[in-house]
Amino acid sequence: MATALGWSESKLSRIETAHTGISEPDLDRLLTAYGVRVEDRQRLRDLARRARARAWWTPYRSSVPDPYDEYVALEAEAVLISEWETQVVPGLLQTDEYARAVIEVGADVGAAETIQRRLALRMARQAVLTREPPPTLRLVIDEAVLFRQVGGPEVLRRQLARLVEASERPSVELLVLPFTAGAHAGMTEPFMVLEFEVGTRAPVVHSEGLTGGHFRVKAAEVDVYRDALSDLRERCLSAEDSRTVIAEREEALRLLTAS
C-alpha cells in the first residue's frame, strides 16, 4: 500500500497507528487507495479535522470538565461563532487578567494549578481568531458587561480597550444591547451558536452552567436560538455606536482610576 501511495512504509505505519496526524490531501489519497465509499468519506474527513483541532489543547484536558473539552474542539472548527453574553466579556476577547478574575470565582475551581491551566487554555483558544481565514465572530453583549468591574476598575478599563480594538477587525461584529432595549428573547440565558463549513456538520448551540456546558443539536432547537440572536441584534446599537459606547465607558474608567 505504501508503494502505491508513493510513501515510505514508516510514514504509512505512523499514520495507521495514530503516531502522527494526516493532512487532508493525504487522507483523500488514503481513502481512495482503501476504496472507501463516497458517502463515508466526509464523515472520515470530519473526524480527521477534529483530531487536528484537538491536538493543540490536549495538554489542558485534565483541568476542564468533559463538556468543555468537547466545546473547545467545536469552537476550533467553527467558521461562524455567534454569542450572546449577559455577565462577562466573551472568552475569545478576554484579556489574561480579566480572564483570571473570571476563572478564579468558578464554582468548581480548587487548586492554583487548575486556575493557571484554565487561564492558559482560554488564552490559547484565542488563536482561532488569527487563523487563515479567521472565523466570523458575531458578539452581542449586554450593556451591564461594560459596568461590571471584574477584577476591579483598572482591569475592566484595559479589557474595554481590548474590545474597542477587536471591534475594528473585519471578521468581528461586536454589538451592545443597551439597557433601554427592555425585554428581549435572550433574557433566560447566555448562549453561543457554532456553525461549520458547509457539508461538514450541523450547527450546535452551547450554553454554560455552573456544573459544565450543555449542547443542543436538534434543528428545531437551534432555530429557536438563531431567532433569539436575530431579535437581540435588531435591538442592539449599531456596530459604530456600540464601539463609541465602549470607548466612552473606557474613558470614564480611565478618569476614575487616574483620580
HELIX and SHEET records of a PDB file:
HELIX    1   1 ALA A    2  LEU A    5  1                                   4    
HELIX    2   2 GLU A    9  GLU A   16  1                                   8    
HELIX    3   3 GLU A   24  TYR A   34  1                                  11    
HELIX    4   4 VAL A   38  ALA A   55  1                                  18    
HELIX    5   5 THR A   58  SER A   63  5                                   6    
HELIX    6   6 ASP A   66  GLU A   77  1                                  12    
HELIX    7   7 GLY A   91  LEU A   93  5                                   3    
HELIX    8   8 ASP A   96  GLU A  104  1                                   9    
HELIX    9   9 ALA A  112  ARG A  125  1                                  14    
HELIX   10  10 GLN A  126  THR A  130  5                                   5    
HELIX   11  11 GLU A  143  LEU A  146  5                                   4    
HELIX   12  12 PRO A  153  ALA A  166  1                                  14    
HELIX   13  13 PHE A  179  ALA A  181  5                                   3    
HELIX   14  14 ALA A  219  ARG A  235  1                                  17    
HELIX   15  15 ALA A  239  ALA A  258  1                                  20    
SHEET    1   A 6 VAL A 172  LEU A 177  0                                        
SHEET    2   A 6 THR A 136  ASP A 142  1                                        
SHEET    3   A 6 LEU A  80  GLU A  85  1                                        
SHEET    4   A 6 PHE A 191  GLU A 195 -1                                        
SHEET    5   A 6 VAL A 204  GLY A 209 -1                                        
SHEET    6   A 6 GLY A 212  ARG A 216 -1                                        
END                                                                             
